[in-house]
């Protein structure tokens, strides 16, 4: 049971890390007035999704261990770096691959 929850959580974290870079909609479903998101909006959306995934992790920890263990700044730095690594495919798609695929031949 716990291993299934962990796998689902990691898949959700991977999707959340890539969502701002792949979709032109805010959080994947809110349409914006402008055609393209600015880099600041992309980074803000990505950071909010990181915080939501962190809250989801805290909920899972509370559910399965009945306690939330105190963590130092190193833990949060490591999870932020992991979220950066998870976001790499979406970032590469948005700023490199998408332009190559849409280029006229």
FENTASUL-V304804 format. One record per residue. N is the residue number from 1. RES is the residue in one letter. SS is DSSP state (H for helix, E for strand, L for the rest). PSI is psi in whole degrees, -180 to 180 (none if undefined). Layout:
n = [N,N]
res = [RES,RES]
ss = [SS,SS]
psi = [PSI,PSI]
//
This chain:
n = [1,2,3,4,5,6,7,8,9,10,11,12,13,14,15,16,17,18,19,20,21,22,23,24,25,26,27,28,29,30,31,32,33,34,35,36,37,38,39,40,41,42,43,44,45,46,47,48,49,50,51,52,53,54,55,56,57,58,59,60,61,62,63,64,65,66,67,68,69,70,71,72,73,74,75,76,77,78,79,80,81,82,83,84,85,86,87,88,89,90,91,92,93,94,95,96,97,98,99,100,101,102,103,104,105]
res = [X,X,X,X,X,X,X,X,X,X,X,X,X,X,X,X,X,X,X,X,X,X,X,X,X,X,X,X,X,X,X,X,X,X,X,X,X,X,X,X,X,X,X,X,X,X,X,X,X,X,X,X,X,X,X,X,X,X,X,X,X,X,X,X,X,X,X,X,X,X,X,X,X,X,X,X,X,X,X,X,X,X,X,X,X,X,X,X,X,X,X,X,X,X,X,X,X,X,X,X,X,X,X,X,X]
ss = [L,H,H,H,H,H,H,H,H,H,H,H,H,H,H,H,H,H,H,H,H,H,L,L,L,E,L,L,L,E,L,L,L,L,L,L,L,L,H,H,H,H,H,H,H,H,H,H,H,H,H,H,H,H,H,H,H,H,H,H,H,H,H,H,H,L,L,L,L,L,L,L,H,H,H,H,H,H,H,H,H,H,H,H,H,H,H,H,H,H,H,H,H,H,H,H,H,H,H,H,H,H,L,L,L]
psi = [-50,-39,-35,-43,-40,-42,-44,-41,-44,-39,-42,-40,-41,-44,-44,-37,-30,-17,-46,-33,-27,-37,143,-4,150,124,22,-10,-7,115,140,157,-38,156,-32,147,142,164,-34,-39,-39,-46,-39,-45,-42,-42,-41,-41,-35,-44,-40,-41,-37,-41,-36,-40,-40,-40,-41,-42,-43,-39,-44,-20,-4,16,153,118,141,137,150,180,-27,-39,-47,-33,-41,-41,-35,-42,-39,-39,-35,-44,-41,-34,-9,-45,-41,-39,-46,-40,-48,-44,-12,-61,-39,-41,-36,-38,-30,-5,133,146,none]
//
